[in-house]
Amino acid sequence: MTQTAASEARPYHHGDLSRALVEAARRILETEGPAALSLRAVAREAGVSPAAPYHHFKDKGELLDAVAHEGWAALDTALTEARLKAGDSKERMTGLGVAYVGFARDNPALYRVMYDCSRDKDALPEQMKEEGAYCQVRNTIGERGGGTVSPIDLELATIAAWCAAHGLAEMASFKQFDALKEALGGEEAFLRAVFEHLGMFAKLDQA
C-alpha cells in the first residue's frame, strides 16, 4: 500500500497522531508479529511520513511502551465489564478469570508485548495499580473475605489468582484439552470449570 493510499484509507486528525500510531502498531503486531514492527512500518501503516513517529516516540521501545499502556487499559475495561455482569463475589472471580483468558486469546501479540514491556520495570504498570485490572482482582478477593483477610494474605491471594489466569491463558489452546472442552460443553465452560476448581485442594485439606 502506498503512503497516499494508506492516508486515504486511514485519515487522522493531527491532534490524534500519537493514538493513530499506536493503533497502527497494534494492527501490525496482530497481523505480522513483533518482528515486523518498526517506526517506519508504523508510519507507513498510519499513512504518514517516515519522520512523523519521531515527534512522539524517540525509538521503537517507547512506541512499544505506549502500545503496552493501551493493552493494560483494554484489559482493565474487559475485566470491568466481566465484574458488572457477574452476580456474587464467587461468580465475579470466575468471570474475571474467563475475561482475562479471553483477552489474551483475542489479542495474542498485544498480550505478549504487555508483559515484555513490564518485565524489566521497577514497578507494575500504572493500569495494574489504583483501580486498574490487578486491583479489580484484589478487591474481588477482599469482598469474598468480608474484610477479614490480612493485607499480606490478600496480596498473596491476588498474585496467586493472577498467576492462575496467566497460566491458563498460556495453556488453554493446548489440543490435549479438546476432549475435556467437548465433554464440558465448550471453551467457556472449560475455563469456568478450571477457575471454579482452584480452591479444591484447600477444601480437601480442611476435610
C-alpha positions in Angstrom: 0.0 0.0 0.0 1.4 3.4 -0.9 1.6 6.2 1.6 -1.1 8.1 -0.3 -3.4 5.1 -0.3 -2.8 4.5 3.4 -3.6 8.1 4.2 -6.8 7.9 2.3 -7.7 4.6 3.9 -7.0 5.7 7.5 -7.4 9.5 7.8 -6.4 11.0 11.1 -6.5 14.4 12.8 -3.1 15.8 13.7 -4.1 16.0 17.4 -4.7 12.2 17.3 -1.5 11.3 15.6 0.0 9.6 18.7 -3.0 7.4 19.1 -3.1 6.7 15.4 0.5 5.5 15.5 -0.3 3.2 18.5 -3.3 1.8 16.7 -1.2 1.2 13.6 1.4 -0.6 15.7 -1.3 -2.8 17.2 -2.5 -3.8 13.7 1.0 -4.7 12.6 1.6 -6.7 15.8 -1.6 -8.8 15.4 -1.2 -9.3 11.6 2.5 -9.6 11.1 4.0 -10.1 14.5 6.6 -8.1 16.6 9.4 -8.7 14.1 7.6 -6.6 11.5 7.2 -3.6 13.8 9.3 -0.6 13.3 8.7 3.2 13.4 9.0 3.2 9.6 6.4 0.4 9.3 4.1 2.1 11.7 4.4 5.4 9.7 3.5 3.5 6.5 0.6 1.8 8.2 -0.8 5.1 9.6 -0.3 6.9 6.3 2.2 9.5 7.5 5.7 10.5 6.6 8.6 8.3 7.9 9.7 11.1 10.2 6.3 11.7 11.8 6.6 9.0 14.5 9.7 10.6 15.9 7.8 13.6 17.0 6.0 11.3 19.6 8.4 8.4 20.2 12.2 8.5 20.3 12.5 4.9 19.3 10.7 1.5 18.9 10.9 0.9 22.7 8.9 4.0 23.5 6.3 3.0 20.9 6.0 -0.5 22.4 5.6 1.0 25.9 2.7 3.1 24.6 1.2 0.0 23.0 1.5 -1.9 26.2 -0.2 1.0 28.1 -3.2 0.8 25.7 -3.2 -3.0 26.3 -3.4 -2.8 30.0 -6.2 -0.2 29.7 -8.1 -2.5 27.4 -7.7 -5.4 29.8 -8.9 -3.3 32.6 -12.0 -2.5 30.5 -12.6 -6.2 29.8 -12.4 -7.1 33.5 -14.7 -4.2 34.5 -17.3 -5.5 32.1 -16.9 -9.0 33.5 -17.4 -7.8 37.0 -20.5 -5.9 36.2 -22.1 -8.9 34.5 -21.5 -11.3 37.4 -23.6 -11.9 40.5 -21.9 -12.7 43.8 -18.2 -12.5 44.5 -17.5 -16.1 43.5 -19.1 -15.5 40.1 -17.1 -12.3 39.8 -13.8 -14.1 40.4 -14.7 -16.7 37.8 -15.9 -14.0 35.4 -12.6 -12.1 35.8 -10.6 -15.2 35.0 -12.6 -16.0 31.9 -12.4 -12.4 30.7 -8.6 -12.4 31.3 -8.1 -15.6 29.3 -10.4 -14.3 26.6 -8.5 -11.1 26.3 -5.2 -13.0 25.9 -6.7 -15.3 23.3 -8.2 -12.4 21.3 -5.1 -10.2 21.4 -2.1 -12.6 21.5 0.6 -10.3 20.2 -0.6 -7.3 22.3 -0.8 -9.6 25.4 2.9 -10.6 24.8 4.0 -7.0 24.4 2.2 -6.0 27.6 4.3 -8.4 29.7 7.5 -8.0 27.7 7.4 -4.2 28.4 6.6 -4.7 32.1 9.1 -7.4 33.0 12.2 -5.2 33.4 10.4 -2.2 35.0 10.9 -1.3 38.7 7.1 -1.1 39.3 3.9 -2.6 38.0 2.3 -0.8 35.1 0.1 2.1 36.2 -3.0 0.3 34.9 -2.4 -2.5 37.4 -2.4 -0.2 40.3 -5.1 2.1 41.8 -8.4 0.8 40.4 -6.8 -1.0 37.4 -7.0 -4.6 36.4 -4.8 -6.1 39.1 -6.8 -4.2 41.8 -10.0 -5.5 40.4 -8.9 -9.0 41.2 -7.6 -7.9 44.7 -10.8 -6.0 45.5 -13.0 -9.0 44.5 -10.9 -11.3 46.7 -11.3 -8.8 49.5 -15.0 -8.8 49.1 -15.1 -12.6 49.4 -13.1 -12.4 52.6 -15.5 -9.9 54.1 -12.7 -7.6 55.2 -11.1 -10.3 57.5 -8.1 -11.1 55.2 -4.8 -9.6 56.3 -3.1 -7.3 53.8 -0.3 -9.8 53.2 -2.6 -12.7 52.6 -4.8 -10.5 50.3 -1.7 -9.6 48.2 -0.5 -13.2 48.0 -4.0 -14.4 47.1 -4.2 -11.8 44.4 -0.8 -12.9 43.0 -2.0 -16.5 43.1 -5.2 -15.7 41.2 -3.4 -13.6 38.7 -0.8 -16.3 38.0 -3.6 -18.9 37.7 -5.3 -16.8 35.0 -1.9 -16.1 33.3 -1.1 -19.8 33.3 -4.4 -20.8 31.9 -4.1 -18.1 29.2 -0.8 -19.8 28.1 -2.2 -23.3 28.1 -5.9 -23.0 27.2 -5.3 -23.6 23.5 -3.4 -26.9 24.0 -5.0 -29.6 21.9 -4.7 -32.0 24.8 -7.7 -30.2 26.4 -10.0 -30.5 23.4 -11.7 -33.7 24.6 -12.3 -32.2 28.1 -13.7 -29.0 26.5 -16.1 -31.0 24.4 -17.2 -33.0 27.5 -17.8 -29.8 29.5 -19.7 -28.1 26.7 -17.2 -25.8 25.0 -14.3 -23.4 25.6 -16.0 -21.0 28.1 -17.4 -23.9 30.1 -13.9 -25.4 30.3 -12.4 -22.1 31.5 -15.1 -21.6 34.1 -14.7 -25.2 35.4 -10.9 -24.7 35.8 -11.4 -21.5 37.8 -14.1 -23.0 39.9 -11.8 -25.8 40.9 -8.9 -23.6 42.1 -9.9 -23.9 45.7 -10.5 -27.6 45.6 -7.3 -28.7 47.4 -7.8 -26.2 50.2 -11.2 -27.7 50.8 -9.7 -31.2 50.8 -7.1 -30.2 53.3 -9.9 -28.9 55.6 -11.9 -32.2 55.2 
